[in-house]
Amino acid sequence: MTDFLDALSRAPDLLAQHLLLAFAALALGIVVSLPLAVVSARVPVVGRVALGLASLIQTIPSLALLALFYPLLLSLSALVGGGIPALGFLPSLLALTLYAVLPILRNGVTGLAGIDPAVIEAADGVGMTRGQKLRLVEAPLVAPVVMAGIRTAAVWTIGAATLSTTVGQPSLGDMIFAGLQTQNWALVLAGCFAAATLALAVDALLGVIERGIARRKRARVWLALGVLAAGVAVALAPMLRPLVAGERATVTVGAKGFSEQYILARLIGHRLEAAGYRVRYKEGLGSGVLFAALAARDVDVAVDYSGTVWANEMKRTDTPPRDAMLAALTRWEAGKGLTLLGRLGFENAYAFAMRHDRATALGIATLDDLAAKAGDLKFGADLEFLERPEWRAVRDAYAIRFGSANAYNPTFMYRALASGQADVISAFSSDGRIAADRLTVLRDPKGAIPNYDAILTIAKERSGDARFVTALRPLIGRVPVEAMREANYMVDRDVGKVSPDAAARWLEKRVGL
């Protein structure tokens, strides 16, 4: 219970961000839906098209819709010369607004179509104009039905807003995703509890408004609106901090969605906070999204891996020596306006791992051995590995064909291996779970997997900031793989009892920073 309460203490700041995003999307959805509902009720062809498109959007998974807005906004920003953020609030707002449209639009059209024709005839009989009929007759009759649609949209929007973490927008999803990656189930439960409580509270207040409108109880309506307005005001307060006189410069540290990246992000953040910067984090980003965020200046600094940039961004399939690769990466990133500050000192390469007893029983020690028996084995990969060029390179070099292959969240990938649902997984060489679970890492005799040195990359605007660069330079070459593996092991071994922030503090002492 104590762990849950400690985790819940992290909710207030994220709750404010979550509420602001959800309410902004709901408000924009209302602004779009209500006029469209009126036009759709008047013109059946428009109604069929609008409802069809809104229904189609609902079939797109929330996570996919959020991800699709990233390349769209990135392309639009490039088209107009920059300035349009492709990560964070804007893509989250647009995606959630689209989800909010259908229930409001559908209820609005249904309500207008269901008005007794005799009422409309009576309004026409007293000489009302179309605008007067809408304002004085149709709107009051339809309002309770529309409010029911708004309640549905509010619950959907608040729930889907947890996924905005994946595109760098702070929300209660930060707790859920971080908890999943670090196996901190109290943090996951606290995030889910906070999101559910928020949804229920908002639904209850909107229910009061719905019943107040239906029963002509204006005082009840205004009271509920006042409480909602107060909640929005609380949500706006954290957003005003950067405007306060004397506020420190804010920098954004980016991170991918696994334990090591959370630890490294805090390691960077601690250095920048000591240098006087205010730090915020955009975590849970995919590999391609992280690099694009640096290039688009949505993120100021992040740790990536040389092999990832080499294969995914540069589209290179050769495997040059480590120093030659770093030199080529440095030149290429400079051409993109980025500064590759250097290697942190350890490598986090993709590696194929098996339970030690299973590998021993099957006589598998190398990828050549694996290829001979892969047809009878189940492969478990992280969420992106099966689509990465590294997998294609390994598959083609060794002619590996598994009996089945499934993608997992990294935490559950290791669980699948432990339970026997997977025989082989795509692990990471610096992952503490390799030691924690006593796994066997298979050798790569053909060198199909490139180097994966952890590299520190700075966005263009920060490259000329001497204080910023000076704060981060001591990290270069100071983090050996043993220390990184121990920090990862601390988080993984204790199943969420050691936070990434605590692991980063330990790592600082371990390497003398």
Salt bridges, closest charged atoms under 4 A:
ASP13 OD1 - ARG241 NH2 3.96
ASP124 OD1 - LYS133 NZ 2.82
GLU138 OE1 - ARG42 NH2 2.90
ASP203 OD1 - ARG151 NE 3.06
GLU210 OE1 - ARG151 NH1 2.87
GLU247 OE2 - ARG278 NE 3.82
GLU283 OE2 - ARG266 NH1 2.27
ASP300 OD1 - ARG462 NE 3.35
ASP304 OD1 - LYS256 NZ 2.86
ASP318 OD2 - ARG316 NH2 2.96
ASP323 OD1 - ARG343 NH2 3.08
GLU347 OE1 - ARG322 NH2 2.96
ASP357 OD2 - ARG355 NH2 3.14
ASP368 OD1 - LYS446 NZ 3.87
GLU384 OE2 - ARG388 NH1 2.47
GLU390 OE2 - ARG388 NH2 2.62
ASP396 OD1 - ARG395 NE 3.34
ASP423 OD1 - ARG358 NE 3.23
ASP423 OD2 - LYS378 NZ 3.64
ASP431 OD1 - ARG433 NE 3.90
ASP453 OD2 - ARG322 NE 2.67
GLU461 OE2 - ARG297 NE 3.23
ASP465 OD2 - ARG462 NH1 3.64
GLU486 OE2 - ARG510 NH2 3.11
ASP492 OD1 - ARG433 NE 3.27
ASP494 OD2 - ARG493 NH2 3.16
ASP501 OD1 - HIS270 NE2 2.81
ASP501 OD2 - ARG505 NE 3.89
GLU508 OE2 - HIS270 ND1 2.68
GLU508 OE1 - ARG505 NH1 4.00
